[in-house]
């Protein structure tokens, strides 16, 4: 079983999360391959998926939304997990910030892909990497500068995925299906 781990990331922070998830899956005995979302061709050779996106103004990035739309049928047939990164509001910013996502977005993504979960992680904000319009938006949102990602939580979530895949893969092999 090989898991495709991919993410759309505007400034690299969400990509780093996806790379960490792929590495954690590998360490837990689940072969995983990180591929940049813009470089993915045919996804049908993978047996499971972890797909993520940075959040901007409550939305997944276009590249991630296009990937979901283009591959919804395959994703819905196989184990899929979704994540977003970008909660940078609060003191400190919280991962499961209900206001970080547009209302209904996670539900729609889960429904489209039949994902087992949509996880929201706190993000990283480096205003020196932002353009003028982005700076206005983060000022208006009272976003907090800094790296708010909880690497232990990200590793725990990857471990959770690995355990679910190991259980389902074990059940498949006991029942004779591959």
C-alpha positions as protocol buffer text, in pm:
chain_id: "A"
residue {
  index: 1
  type: UNK
  ca { x: 0 y: 0 z: 0 }
}
residue {
  index: 2
  type: UNK
  ca { x: 134 y: 343 z: -94 }
}
residue {
  index: 3
  type: UNK
  ca { x: -26 y: 664 z: 30 }
}
residue {
  index: 4
  type: UNK
  ca { x: -13 y: 982 z: -177 }
}
residue {
  index: 5
  type: UNK
  ca { x: 42 y: 1284 z: 44 }
}
residue {
  index: 6
  type: UNK
  ca { x: 2 y: 1618 z: -127 }
}
residue {
  index: 7
  type: UNK
  ca { x: -86 y: 1977 z: -49 }
}
residue {
  index: 8
  type: UNK
  ca { x: -132 y: 2316 z: -205 }
}
residue {
  index: 9
  type: UNK
  ca { x: 85 y: 2569 z: -26 }
}
residue {
  index: 10
  type: UNK
  ca { x: 133 y: 2932 z: -114 }
}
residue {
  index: 11
  type: UNK
  ca { x: 432 y: 3009 z: 108 }
}
residue {
  index: 12
  type: UNK
  ca { x: 555 y: 2657 z: 197 }
}
residue {
  index: 13
  type: UNK
  ca { x: 417 y: 2604 z: 549 }
}
residue {
  index: 14
  type: UNK
  ca { x: 141 y: 2362 z: 445 }
}
residue {
  index: 15
  type: UNK
  ca { x: 384 y: 2177 z: 219 }
}
residue {
  index: 16
  type: UNK
  ca { x: 607 y: 2125 z: 524 }
}
residue {
  index: 17
  type: UNK
  ca { x: 312 y: 1973 z: 710 }
}
residue {
  index: 18
  type: UNK
  ca { x: 242 y: 1735 z: 420 }
}
residue {
  index: 19
  type: UNK
  ca { x: 607 y: 1633 z: 405 }
}
residue {
  index: 20
  type: UNK
  ca { x: 606 y: 1568 z: 780 }
}
residue {
  index: 21
  type: UNK
  ca { x: 290 y: 1354 z: 746 }
}
residue {
  index: 22
  type: UNK
  ca { x: 449 y: 1148 z: 466 }
}
residue {
  index: 23
  type: UNK
  ca { x: 762 y: 1095 z: 677 }
}
residue {
  index: 24
  type: UNK
  ca { x: 559 y: 996 z: 983 }
}
residue {
  index: 25
  type: UNK
  ca { x: 355 y: 746 z: 781 }
}
residue {
  index: 26
  type: UNK
  ca { x: 677 y: 592 z: 647 }
}
residue {
  index: 27
  type: UNK
  ca { x: 821 y: 565 z: 999 }
}
residue {
  index: 28
  type: UNK
  ca { x: 499 y: 394 z: 1109 }
}
residue {
  index: 29
  type: UNK
  ca { x: 541 y: 132 z: 836 }
}
residue {
  index: 30
  type: UNK
  ca { x: 298 y: 279 z: 582 }
}
residue {
  index: 31
  type: UNK
  ca { x: 478 y: 364 z: 257 }
}
residue {
  index: 32
  type: UNK
  ca { x: 396 y: 721 z: 166 }
}
residue {
  index: 33
  type: UNK
  ca { x: 506 y: 952 z: -111 }
}
residue {
  index: 34
  type: UNK
  ca { x: 489 y: 1329 z: -99 }
}
residue {
  index: 35
  type: UNK
  ca { x: 423 y: 1484 z: -440 }
}
residue {
  index: 36
  type: UNK
  ca { x: 363 y: 1854 z: -497 }
}
residue {
  index: 37
  type: UNK
  ca { x: -2 y: 1899 z: -592 }
}
residue {
  index: 38
  type: UNK
  ca { x: 91 y: 2074 z: -918 }
}
residue {
  index: 39
  type: UNK
  ca { x: 313 y: 1783 z: -1026 }
}
residue {
  index: 40
  type: UNK
  ca { x: 68 y: 1495 z: -980 }
}
residue {
  index: 41
  type: UNK
  ca { x: -42 y: 1303 z: -1284 }
}
residue {
  index: 42
  type: UNK
  ca { x: -246 y: 986 z: -1254 }
}
residue {
  index: 43
  type: UNK
  ca { x: -351 y: 918 z: -894 }
}
residue {
  index: 44
  type: UNK
  ca { x: -500 y: 575 z: -955 }
}
residue {
  index: 45
  type: UNK
  ca { x: -181 y: 387 z: -860 }
}
residue {
  index: 46
  type: UNK
  ca { x: -209 y: 500 z: -497 }
}
residue {
  index: 47
  type: UNK
  ca { x: -417 y: 310 z: -244 }
}
residue {
  index: 48
  type: UNK
  ca { x: -489 y: 596 z: -5 }
}
residue {
  index: 49
  type: UNK
  ca { x: -464 y: 975 z: 1 }
}
residue {
  index: 50
  type: UNK
  ca { x: -386 y: 1260 z: 238 }
}
residue {
  index: 51
  type: UNK
  ca { x: -467 y: 1591 z: 70 }
}
residue {
  index: 52
  type: UNK
  ca { x: -414 y: 1932 z: 223 }
}
residue {
  index: 53
  type: UNK
  ca { x: -432 y: 2301 z: 151 }
}
residue {
  index: 54
  type: UNK
  ca { x: -327 y: 2627 z: 299 }
}
residue {
  index: 55
  type: UNK
  ca { x: -619 y: 2847 z: 393 }
}
residue {
  index: 56
  type: UNK
  ca { x: -662 y: 3198 z: 259 }
}
residue {
  index: 57
  type: UNK
  ca { x: -964 y: 3398 z: 367 }
}
residue {
  index: 58
  type: UNK
  ca { x: -1131 y: 3076 z: 476 }
}
residue {
  index: 59
  type: UNK
  ca { x: -1086 y: 2891 z: 147 }
}
residue {
  index: 60
  type: UNK
  ca { x: -871 y: 2608 z: 25 }
}
residue {
  index: 61
  type: UNK
  ca { x: -624 y: 2719 z: -243 }
}
residue {
  index: 62
  type: UNK
  ca { x: -734 y: 2682 z: -607 }
}
residue {
  index: 63
  type: UNK
  ca { x: -477 y: 2412 z: -680 }
}
residue {
  index: 64
  type: UNK
  ca { x: -614 y: 2192 z: -403 }
}
residue {
  index: 65
  type: UNK
  ca { x: -975 y: 2255 z: -502 }
}
residue {
  index: 66
  type: UNK
  ca { x: -892 y: 2166 z: -864 }
}
residue {
  index: 67
  type: UNK
  ca { x: -717 y: 1849 z: -750 }
}
residue {
  index: 68
  type: UNK
  ca { x: -1024 y: 1746 z: -547 }
}
residue {
  index: 69
  type: UNK
  ca { x: -1259 y: 1820 z: -838 }
}
residue {
  index: 70
  type: UNK
  ca { x: -1044 y: 1635 z: -1092 }
}
residue {
  index: 71
  type: UNK
  ca { x: -994 y: 1328 z: -871 }
}
residue {
  index: 72
  type: UNK
  ca { x: -1313 y: 1315 z: -663 }
}
residue {
  index: 73
  type: UNK
  ca { x: -1424 y: 978 z: -799 }
}
residue {
  index: 74
  type: UNK
  ca { x: -1095 y: 801 z: -720 }
}
residue {
  index: 75
  type: UNK
  ca { x: -1061 y: 973 z: -381 }
}
residue {
  index: 76
  type: UNK
  ca { x: -1415 y: 866 z: -288 }
}
residue {
  index: 77
  type: UNK
  ca { x: -1333 y: 501 z: -363 }
}
residue {
  index: 78
  type: UNK
  ca { x: -1025 y: 479 z: -140 }
}
residue {
  index: 79
  type: UNK
  ca { x: -924 y: 585 z: 210 }
}
residue {
  index: 80
  type: UNK
  ca { x: -881 y: 963 z: 206 }
}
residue {
  index: 81
  type: UNK
  ca { x: -798 y: 1220 z: 470 }
}
residue {
  index: 82
  type: UNK
  ca { x: -804 y: 1597 z: 427 }
}
residue {
  index: 83
  type: UNK
  ca { x: -631 y: 1872 z: 617 }
}
residue {
  index: 84
  type: UNK
  ca { x: -596 y: 2247 z: 608 }
}
residue {
  index: 85
  type: UNK
  ca { x: -341 y: 2479 z: 762 }
}
residue {
  index: 86
  type: UNK
  ca { x: -383 y: 2842 z: 830 }
}
residue {
  index: 87
  type: UNK
  ca { x: -548 y: 2922 z: 1158 }
}
residue {
  index: 88
  type: UNK
  ca { x: -339 y: 3220 z: 1275 }
}
residue {
  index: 89
  type: UNK
  ca { x: -596 y: 3410 z: 1480 }
}
residue {
  index: 90
  type: UNK
  ca { x: -625 y: 3403 z: 1858 }
}
residue {
  index: 91
  type: UNK
  ca { x: -378 y: 3412 z: 2142 }
}
residue {
  index: 92
  type: UNK
  ca { x: -242 y: 3160 z: 2083 }
}
residue {
  index: 93
  type: UNK
  ca { x: -394 y: 3056 z: 1749 }
}
residue {
  index: 94
  type: UNK
  ca { x: -594 y: 2737 z: 1786 }
}
residue {
  index: 95
  type: UNK
  ca { x: -591 y: 2450 z: 1543 }
}
residue {
  index: 96
  type: UNK
  ca { x: -963 y: 2376 z: 1538 }
}
residue {
  index: 97
  type: UNK
  ca { x: -1069 y: 2740 z: 1499 }
}
residue {
  index: 98
  type: UNK
  ca { x: -1430 y: 2721 z: 1373 }
}
residue {
  index: 99
  type: UNK
  ca { x: -1393 y: 3060 z: 1205 }
}
residue {
  index: 100
  type: UNK
  ca { x: -1083 y: 2965 z: 1001 }
}
residue {
  index: 101
  type: UNK
  ca { x: -1288 y: 2785 z: 733 }
}
residue {
  index: 102
  type: UNK
  ca { x: -1580 y: 2917 z: 534 }
}
residue {
  index: 103
  type: UNK
  ca { x: -1902 y: 2768 z: 668 }
}
residue {
  index: 104
  type: UNK
  ca { x: -1973 y: 2430 z: 515 }
}
residue {
  index: 105
  type: UNK
  ca { x: -1639 y: 2403 z: 331 }
}
residue {
  index: 106
  type: UNK
  ca { x: -1506 y: 2105 z: 526 }
}
residue {
  index: 107
  type: UNK
  ca { x: -1842 y: 1928 z: 498 }
}
residue {
  index: 108
  type: UNK
  ca { x: -1851 y: 1978 z: 121 }
}
residue {
  index: 109
  type: UNK
  ca { x: -1495 y: 1852 z: 78 }
}
residue {
  index: 110
  type: UNK
  ca { x: -1564 y: 1547 z: 294 }
}
residue {
  index: 111
  type: UNK
  ca { x: -1886 y: 1475 z: 107 }
}
residue {
  index: 112
  type: UNK
  ca { x: -1715 y: 1505 z: -233 }
}
residue {
  index: 113
  type: UNK
  ca { x: -1423 y: 1278 z: -143 }
}
residue {
  index: 114
  type: UNK
  ca { x: -1590 y: 1056 z: 119 }
}
residue {
  index: 115
  type: UNK
  ca { x: -1290 y: 1150 z: 333 }
}
residue {
  index: 116
  type: UNK
  ca { x: -1262 y: 993 z: 674 }
}
residue {
  index: 117
  type: UNK
  ca { x: -1175 y: 1328 z: 828 }
}
residue {
  index: 118
  type: UNK
  ca { x: -1094 y: 1691 z: 762 }
}
residue {
  index: 119
  type: UNK
  ca { x: -834 y: 1814 z: 1011 }
}
residue {
  index: 120
  type: UNK
  ca { x: -751 y: 2179 z: 1067 }
}
residue {
  index: 121
  type: UNK
  ca { x: -405 y: 2272 z: 1192 }
}
residue {
  index: 122
  type: UNK
  ca { x: -282 y: 2607 z: 1316 }
}
residue {
  index: 123
  type: UNK
  ca { x: -57 y: 2768 z: 1058 }
}
residue {
  index: 124
  type: UNK
  ca { x: 251 y: 2979 z: 1019 }
}
residue {
  index: 125
  type: UNK
  ca { x: 250 y: 3348 z: 942 }
}
residue {
  index: 126
  type: UNK
  ca { x: 562 y: 3525 z: 818 }
}
residue {
  index: 127
  type: UNK
  ca { x: 446 y: 3868 z: 703 }
}
residue {
  index: 128
  type: UNK
  ca { x: 777 y: 3926 z: 524 }
}
residue {
  index: 129
  type: UNK
  ca { x: 661 y: 3668 z: 264 }
}
residue {
  index: 130
  type: UNK
  ca { x: 323 y: 3833 z: 205 }
}
residue {
  index: 131
  type: UNK
  ca { x: 217 y: 4063 z: -71 }
}
residue {
  index: 132
  type: UNK
  ca { x: 50 y: 4399 z: 1 }
}
residue {
  index: 133
  type: UNK
  ca { x: -308 y: 4266 z: -23 }
}
residue {
  index: 134
  type: UNK
  ca { x: -225 y: 3969 z: 199 }
}
residue {
  index: 135
  type: UNK
  ca { x: -78 y: 4203 z: 460 }
}
residue {
  index: 136
  type: UNK
  ca { x: -399 y: 4406 z: 465 }
}
residue {
  index: 137
  type: UNK
  ca { x: -605 y: 4088 z: 509 }
}
residue {
  index: 138
  type: UNK
  ca { x: -397 y: 3953 z: 799 }
}
residue {
  index: 139
  type: UNK
  ca { x: -397 y: 4293 z: 971 }
}
residue {
  index: 140
  type: UNK
  ca { x: -775 y: 4308 z: 937 }
}
residue {
  index: 141
  type: UNK
  ca { x: -807 y: 3959 z: 1083 }
}
residue {
  index: 142
  type: UNK
  ca { x: -569 y: 4041 z: 1370 }
}
residue {
  index: 143
  type: UNK
  ca { x: -360 y: 3740 z: 1271 }
}
residue {
  index: 144
  type: UNK
  ca { x: -57 y: 3656 z: 1482 }
}
residue {
  index: 145
  type: UNK
  ca { x: 293 y: 3646 z: 1336 }
}
residue {
  index: 146
  type: UNK
  ca { x: 486 y: 3326 z: 1402 }
}
residue {
  index: 147
  type: UNK
  ca { x: 490 y: 2952 z: 1356 }
}
residue {
  index: 148
  type: UNK
  ca { x: 186 y: 2813 z: 1535 }
}
residue {
  index: 149
  type: UNK
  ca { x: 201 y: 2462 z: 1391 }
}
residue {
  index: 150
  type: UNK
  ca { x: 186 y: 2188 z: 1656 }
}
residue {
  index: 151
  type: UNK
  ca { x: 426 y: 1928 z: 1517 }
}
residue {
  index: 152
  type: UNK
  ca { x: 337 y: 1678 z: 1791 }
}
residue {
  index: 153
  type: UNK
  ca { x: -31 y: 1701 z: 1695 }
}
residue {
  index: 154
  type: UNK
  ca { x: 57 y: 1660 z: 1327 }
}
residue {
  index: 155
  type: UNK
  ca { x: 264 y: 1350 z: 1407 }
}
residue {
  index: 156
  type: UNK
  ca { x: -20 y: 1210 z: 1623 }
}
residue {
  index: 157
  type: UNK
  ca { x: -266 y: 1260 z: 1338 }
}
residue {
  index: 158
  type: UNK
  ca { x: -33 y: 1083 z: 1094 }
}
residue {
  index: 159
  type: UNK
  ca { x: -5 y: 797 z: 1347 }
}
residue {
  index: 160
  type: UNK
  ca { x: -384 y: 782 z: 1365 }
}
residue {
  index: 161
  type: UNK
  ca { x: -399 y: 750 z: 985 }
}
residue {
  index: 162
  type: UNK
  ca { x: -130 y: 480 z: 988 }
}
residue {
  index: 163
  type: UNK
  ca { x: -322 y: 277 z: 1247 }
}
residue {
  index: 164
  type: UNK
  ca { x: -648 y: 306 z: 1050 }
}
residue {
  index: 165
  type: UNK
  ca { x: -473 y: 195 z: 730 }
}
residue {
  index: 166
  type: UNK
  ca { x: -301 y: -95 z: 908 }
}
residue {
  index: 167
  type: UNK
  ca { x: -634 y: -213 z: 1048 }
}
residue {
  index: 168
  type: UNK
  ca { x: -817 y: -186 z: 716 }
}
residue {
  index: 169
  type: UNK
  ca { x: -527 y: -342 z: 524 }
}
residue {
  index: 170
  type: UNK
  ca { x: -516 y: -630 z: 773 }
}
residue {
  index: 171
  type: UNK
  ca { x: -890 y: -681 z: 735 }
}
residue {
  index: 172
  type: UNK
  ca { x: -854 y: -684 z: 356 }
}
residue {
  index: 173
  type: UNK
  ca { x: -580 y: -948 z: 363 }
}
residue {
  index: 174
  type: UNK
  ca { x: -775 y: -1169 z: 607 }
}
residue {
  index: 175
  type: UNK
  ca { x: -1079 y: -1158 z: 383 }
}
residue {
  index: 176
  type: UNK
  ca { x: -874 y: -1253 z: 79 }
}
residue {
  index: 177
  type: UNK
  ca { x: -907 y: -926 z: -110 }
}
residue {
  index: 178
  type: UNK
  ca { x: -602 y: -720 z: -203 }
}
